[in-house]
Amino acid sequence: RSFNGVILITQNGKTKYKNAYGYSNFEKKTPLTIKDNFIIMSNSKQITAVLILKEVEKGKIDLKSPVRKYLPDLPKSWADTVTVHHLLNFSAGITDIDKPLLFKPGSDFKYGNTPYIMLGKIIEKVTGRRYIDLANELFKELKMKYTFCFEQDKLQNRVQGYRNTNNNFALVDKPFESNDIVSAAGIISNVADLN
């Protein structure tokens, strides 16, 4: 299939190339534009890492502390040995909060959303505020005018997602079941703001 998306290439602060290819709406054949917003999925994790480190700078989070310190209701005993640092660098071995670890924390690498969902919860616990509000404040501070957090059942300016099965594109109405995923995969942005 042909590429469907938006590209921006910069070097030393200067735009070398930018273009939009394909459609934001396949049914209506609405062309994509360079200004279109997308859910940036796992690129959202870097925002969560920044928010965690801002709280570390304030002395509210200790990277070496076990996650139980911040999330005391976690059901498994591994919450006493997995640290915030392990969550940040995917070395905790967590696949699900209700399952045993895959390996001893710090001994291996396992990528996934669960550690960053937990980090979002830690941010909320230590600040007493919603992750979404803190992230949106960060975007405002950084003058990222078109970047914001996904919110369930809220009308937001973004390109709808499509699922491709054998070059047949089907619209995905709701990308996530809840707002819990935002800290791992739910930031909305465009290439200009990301640059």
N, C-alpha and C positions, 0 to 999 in steps of 0.2 A: 504494500500500500504506500501511497505517497505520504510524506511528512505532514502532520497537522500540528501546528504549534507556533510559538513565537521565539525569535532568536535575537539576542543583543550581545555583541562582542565589543569589549572595550580594551584599550591598552594605554597605560599611563594616563588614565582619566579621559581619554578621547575615544569617541565612538568610532569603531572601525566598520561595523556592519550591524544593521538591524532590519528585520523584516518579519512579517506575519504570513503564515501559510495555512490554507485550509479554512475551516469553518468553526465558528463558536456554536452554531446551531445547524446540525446536518439536515434536519427536516426543512428548515426555511432557507437553507444555503446562505446563512448570514456569515460574511467573511470575518475572520479574526482580524484584530488590529493590534498594534504594538502596545496600546494602552490597556488591553484587556487584563482582567484579574483572574487568577487561578488559585485553587487550593494548592499550596506548595508542598503538601504532604510531609515527608520526613525532613525536608529542609526546615520545618518548624522546630525541630529539636535544637538547632543552634540558638534560637530565641530563648527557649527554656533554659539552656545552659547559661546564657547571659543573665537571665533573671535570677538563677541560683547563685551565680558568682557575685551579683550585686548584693545579695543578702549575706554572702560570705564576707564581703568587704565591710558590711555594717556590723558584723559579729553575731548575726542572728542564726547562721548556719555554719556548722563545723564539718568540713569535708570528710574528716576521719571518724565522725560519730556514726554509730549504727542507726539505721533508718527507724528502728523502734523508738528512738528519742523523739522523732518528729511525727511518726505514725504509730502510736502505741496500740492501736487496735488490729494490727496485722496478725493474721491467724497462725503463721508458721514461725518456728523457733529461729529460722535463718535471719529474721529481722534483727536479731541481736548480734549478728556477725557481718551482715552486708552493710557497707557504709554508703554515704551519699556519693563519695568518689567512685565507688564500684558502679553505682547507677549511671553516673555521668559517662563513664567510658565503657559501658556494656561488659564489665568484667564480673558481674554479680552472679550470673548463671540462672537468672530468673526468666521463666517463660510465662508464668501465671502466679498471682499472689497466693493461690490456694494449692500450689504444687511444690514438691521438693525442688531444690536447686539442681541444675545439670552438672555442676562442678563446684569445687571449693572457691569462694569469692577471691578474685584476684589472680586465679590460676589459668584462666582461659578467656575467650571472647565469645559472646552470643548477642547478636543484634536483635532488637525487637522494640515494640512500642511500650510494653509494660513498664520498664524502668523509667521512661520519660513521662508516662502517665503518673507514676509515683512521685517523680520530681515535681510535677505540677501540683500534686496534693501537698507536698512538703512546702512549696511556696505559699500556698493558700493558708496552711496551718501556721507558719511563722509570721505571716503578715496580717492575718485576719481578713484578707481581701480575696476577691475572685481573681484567678489567674488571668482571665480574659481582660479584666480592667487594668491589671498591671502591665500586661503585654501591650494593650492599646495605648497606654500612657507612654511606654517606651517608644512606640512607633511615632507618636506625636513629638516626643523629645528629639528623635532622629530625623524629623521632617519627612517621614515616610507617609505621605498624604493618602496613599491608596492601599495601605496595608492595615489589616485588621484581623480579628479572630472570627472563625466560624462560630455561629450560634444557631443551635437547633431551632427550627420553626421561625426563623427571622429572615425576612426578605433581604438579601445582600447582593450587591453588584459583583457578580463573578460569572465566569464561563461555567456552564454546567458540564459535568463529567459524562463521558461516554465509555461504555464497555465494548471492546472490540472482540468479536467472535467470528473468525474466518472472514474478516473484512466487512462484517455487518455491525454497524454501530448502534447500540441501544442506550438511550438516555438513562443516567443514574439520578433519580430524583433526590434522594437523601444519601449523601456520601457516608454519614456517620449516624449511629444510633443515639449518641448522647454527646454532650459537651466535654465529657471526660477525656476524649481523644485529642482535644485541641493542643495540649502541651506536647504531644508526640507527632501530630500530623495535621493540625487544623488551622494553620495560618493561611490567610488569603493575601496575595500580593501580585505585583506585576514586575516585568523585567527592569523597568526604570527604577522603581523603589528598591529592588534587590541589589541593583548596581550601586 
